[in-house]
């Protein structure tokens, strides 16, 4: 019997699909953890940036309050503006738009500080509205960036889920067509062989595992058929010999009976 070589492997296909699903799930988990961790930083940044508005109003209030010093409030404002929370904006994954509005606030503050140092309280009050508006723009840009990341995470997870479902659907069809169906055909073939029906149709498979198993069953069926035919031939031969020797046996029986 000619041994056929198979280039495809069902287990290899299943293994590759499972590895892809595992890798995609791991990537989704890492992406989720990354976005969640940066969102915590974003929330802290929004809180700090939002506090700049109140602090700028406190400085303005201190300017109109007798015997009130504004130096501690300036230090508090700059601690928030240049502190560790907003310093994270220098990270590569923050867009240029967010960094641009942050530096606009910094530049505007430097001008406001010069007014404070020059004791120009009225000018500070006149520019306060535009300064707070700049802070609001920065806070809004930062919030939009954080919301866009959550939206991107939702889309990425949805796409990943759809891809995993499609792969699972493909695997179910693949297993049914390339594994389950041929195995059922082999089971039916074994029942026919059990009933001494050796000329059976075995499933045609391109996969190495099922194809090799089919070849083994086919080879076994041919050997059983040949063995059965040889045994049947020997039985027929013995039967013919017995039929030929039956008259002689009858004569011997009659001879000994007469004696």
C-alpha positions as CSV (number, residue, x, y, z in Angstrom):
1,X,0.0,0.0,0.0
2,X,1.4,3.4,-1.0
3,X,2.0,5.7,2.0
4,X,0.7,9.2,1.4
5,X,2.4,12.2,2.8
6,X,0.3,15.0,4.4
7,X,1.4,18.6,4.5
8,X,-1.4,19.9,6.7
9,X,-1.9,19.3,10.4
10,X,-5.1,19.8,12.3
11,X,-3.4,20.0,15.7
12,X,-1.0,22.6,14.3
13,X,-4.0,24.7,13.0
14,X,-5.8,24.4,16.4
15,X,-2.6,25.3,18.3
16,X,-2.0,28.4,16.1
17,X,-5.5,29.6,16.6
18,X,-5.4,29.1,20.4
19,X,-2.0,30.9,20.6
20,X,-3.5,33.8,18.6
21,X,-6.6,33.9,20.9
22,X,-4.3,33.9,24.0
23,X,-2.0,36.6,22.5
24,X,-5.0,38.8,21.6
25,X,-6.5,38.3,25.1
26,X,-3.2,39.1,26.7
27,X,-2.8,42.2,24.5
28,X,-6.3,43.4,25.5
29,X,-5.5,42.9,29.2
30,X,-2.3,44.8,28.9
31,X,-4.0,47.6,27.0
32,X,-6.8,47.8,29.6
33,X,-4.3,48.0,32.5
34,X,-2.3,50.6,30.7
35,X,-5.2,52.8,30.0
36,X,-6.6,52.4,33.5
37,X,-3.3,53.3,35.0
38,X,-2.9,56.4,32.9
39,X,-6.5,57.4,33.5
40,X,-5.7,57.5,37.3
41,X,-2.9,59.9,36.5
42,X,-5.3,61.9,34.2
43,X,-7.8,62.2,37.0
44,X,-5.2,63.6,39.3
45,X,-4.0,66.0,36.6
46,X,-7.6,67.2,36.1
47,X,-8.0,67.8,39.8
48,X,-4.7,69.7,40.1
49,X,-5.4,71.7,36.9
50,X,-8.9,72.5,38.1
51,X,-7.5,73.7,41.4
52,X,-5.5,76.4,39.6
53,X,-8.6,78.3,38.9
54,X,-9.5,78.5,42.5
55,X,-6.0,79.4,43.5
56,X,-5.8,82.2,41.0
57,X,-9.0,83.6,42.5
58,X,-7.6,83.3,46.0
59,X,-4.6,85.4,44.8
60,X,-6.9,88.0,43.5
61,X,-8.9,88.0,46.7
62,X,-5.7,88.4,48.7
63,X,-4.8,91.4,46.7
64,X,-8.0,93.2,47.8
65,X,-7.6,92.1,51.5
66,X,-5.6,94.3,53.8
67,X,-2.7,92.8,55.7
68,X,-2.9,89.7,53.5
69,X,0.3,88.2,52.0
70,X,0.1,86.7,48.5
71,X,3.6,85.1,48.6
72,X,2.4,81.8,50.1
73,X,-0.5,81.6,47.6
74,X,1.9,82.2,44.7
75,X,4.1,79.3,46.1
76,X,1.0,77.1,46.3
77,X,0.0,78.0,42.8
78,X,3.4,77.2,41.3
79,X,3.6,74.0,43.3
80,X,0.5,72.8,41.6
81,X,1.5,74.2,38.2
82,X,5.0,72.8,38.2
83,X,4.5,69.8,40.5
84,X,4.9,66.1,39.9
85,X,1.2,65.7,38.7
86,X,1.4,68.0,35.7
87,X,5.0,67.2,35.1
88,X,3.8,63.9,33.7
89,X,2.6,65.8,30.6
90,X,6.1,65.5,29.3
91,X,5.5,61.8,28.7
92,X,5.5,60.7,25.1
93,X,2.0,59.3,25.0
94,X,0.4,62.7,25.8
95,X,-0.6,64.5,22.6
96,X,0.9,67.8,21.6
97,X,-2.5,69.5,22.0
98,X,-2.5,68.9,25.7
99,X,1.1,69.9,26.2
100,X,0.5,73.0,24.1
101,X,-2.4,74.3,26.3
102,X,-0.4,73.5,29.4
103,X,2.6,75.6,28.2
104,X,0.1,78.4,27.3
105,X,-1.0,78.4,30.9
106,X,2.6,78.5,32.1
107,X,3.4,81.4,29.8
108,X,0.3,83.2,30.9
109,X,1.1,82.7,34.5
110,X,4.6,84.1,34.1
111,X,3.0,87.3,32.8
112,X,0.5,87.3,35.7
113,X,3.4,86.8,38.2
114,X,5.2,89.8,36.7
115,X,2.1,91.8,37.4
116,X,2.0,90.6,41.0
117,X,5.7,91.4,41.5
118,X,5.1,94.9,40.0
119,X,2.1,95.4,42.4
120,X,-0.3,95.9,39.5
121,X,-3.3,94.4,41.2
122,X,-5.8,96.1,38.9
123,X,-4.1,94.8,35.8
124,X,-4.0,91.3,37.4
125,X,-7.7,91.5,37.9
126,X,-8.3,92.7,34.4
127,X,-6.3,89.7,33.0
128,X,-7.7,87.1,35.4
129,X,-10.8,86.2,33.3
130,X,-8.6,85.4,30.2
131,X,-6.2,83.5,32.4
132,X,-8.9,81.4,34.0
133,X,-10.3,80.8,30.5
134,X,-6.9,79.5,29.4
135,X,-6.9,77.2,32.4
136,X,-10.4,76.0,31.5
137,X,-9.3,75.2,28.0
138,X,-6.3,73.2,29.3
139,X,-8.6,71.2,31.7
140,X,-11.1,70.6,28.9
141,X,-8.4,69.3,26.6
142,X,-7.1,67.0,29.3
143,X,-10.5,65.7,30.0
144,X,-11.2,65.1,26.3
145,X,-7.9,63.2,26.0
146,X,-8.8,61.0,28.9
147,X,-12.3,60.3,27.4
148,X,-10.8,59.5,24.0
149,X,-8.6,56.9,25.6
150,X,-11.6,55.2,27.3
151,X,-13.4,55.4,23.9
152,X,-10.4,53.9,22.2
153,X,-10.2,51.1,24.8
154,X,-13.9,50.3,24.3
155,X,-13.5,50.1,20.5
156,X,-10.3,48.0,20.8
157,X,-12.0,45.6,23.2
158,X,-15.1,45.3,21.0
159,X,-12.9,44.6,17.9
160,X,-10.9,42.1,19.9
161,X,-14.1,40.3,21.1
162,X,-15.5,40.2,17.6
163,X,-12.2,38.7,16.3
164,X,-12.1,36.1,19.0
165,X,-15.8,35.1,18.3
166,X,-15.0,34.8,14.6
167,X,-11.9,32.6,15.3
168,X,-14.0,30.4,17.7
169,X,-16.7,30.1,15.0
170,X,-14.1,29.1,12.5
171,X,-12.6,26.6,14.9
172,X,-16.0,25.0,15.6
173,X,-16.6,24.6,11.8
174,X,-13.0,23.4,11.3
175,X,-13.3,20.7,14.0
176,X,-16.7,19.6,12.8
177,X,-15.6,19.3,9.1
178,X,-12.0,18.2,9.5
179,X,-12.1,16.1,12.7
180,X,-15.5,15.1,14.0
181,X,-17.0,14.2,10.6
182,X,-14.1,12.0,9.5
183,X,-14.1,10.3,12.9
184,X,-17.7,9.5,12.5
185,X,-17.0,8.0,9.1
186,X,-14.2,5.9,10.5
187,X,-16.6,4.6,13.2
188,X,-19.1,3.6,10.6
189,X,-16.3,1.9,8.6
190,X,-15.2,-0.1,11.6
191,X,-18.8,-1.3,12.1
192,X,-18.9,-2.5,8.4
193,X,-15.5,-4.3,8.9
194,X,-16.9,-5.9,12.0
195,X,-19.8,-7.2,9.8
196,X,-17.2,-8.6,7.4
197,X,-17.8,-5.9,4.8
198,X,-14.2,-5.1,4.0
199,X,-14.9,-3.0,0.8
200,X,-15.8,0.3,2.6
201,X,-15.3,3.9,1.7
202,X,-12.9,5.7,4.1
203,X,-13.0,9.4,4.6
204,X,-10.7,11.5,2.5
205,X,-8.7,13.9,4.7
206,X,-6.0,16.4,4.0
207,X,-4.8,16.5,7.6
208,X,-1.9,14.5,8.8
209,X,-3.6,13.0,11.9
210,X,-6.9,11.9,10.3
211,X,-5.2,11.0,7.0
212,X,-2.7,8.8,8.7
213,X,-5.4,7.1,10.8
214,X,-7.5,6.6,7.7
215,X,-4.5,5.0,5.9
216,X,-4.0,2.7,8.9
217,X,-7.6,1.6,8.9
218,X,-7.6,1.1,5.1
219,X,-4.4,-1.0,5.3
220,X,-6.0,-3.0,8.2
221,X,-9.2,-3.6,6.2
222,X,-7.1,-4.9,3.2
223,X,-5.1,-7.3,5.4
224,X,-8.3,-8.6,7.1
225,X,-9.9,-9.1,3.7
226,X,-6.9,-11.0,2.5
227,X,-6.7,-13.1,5.6
228,X,-10.4,-13.8,5.5
229,X,-10.2,-14.9,1.9
230,X,-7.3,-17.2,2.6
231,X,-9.1,-18.7,5.6
232,X,-12.2,-19.1,3.5
233,X,-10.2,-20.8,0.8
234,X,-8.6,-23.2,3.2
235,X,-12.0,-24.0,4.7
236,X,-13.5,-24.7,1.3
237,X,-10.5,-26.9,0.4
238,X,-10.9,-28.9,3.6
239,X,-14.6,-29.2,2.9
240,X,-13.9,-30.6,-0.6
241,X,-11.4,-33.1,0.8
242,X,-14.0,-34.2,3.4
243,X,-16.6,-34.6,0.7
244,X,-14.2,-36.6,-1.5
245,X,-13.3,-38.9,1.4
246,X,-16.9,-39.4,2.6
247,X,-17.5,-42.4,0.2
248,X,-14.4,-44.2,1.4
249,X,-15.5,-43.7,5.0
250,X,-18.9,-45.1,4.3
251,X,-17.3,-48.3,2.7
252,X,-15.1,-48.7,5.8
253,X,-18.1,-48.3,8.0
254,X,-20.0,-50.9,6.0
255,X,-17.0,-53.3,6.0
256,X,-16.6,-53.2,9.7
257,X,-20.3,-53.5,10.2
258,X,-20.4,-56.7,8.1
259,X,-17.5,-58.2,9.9
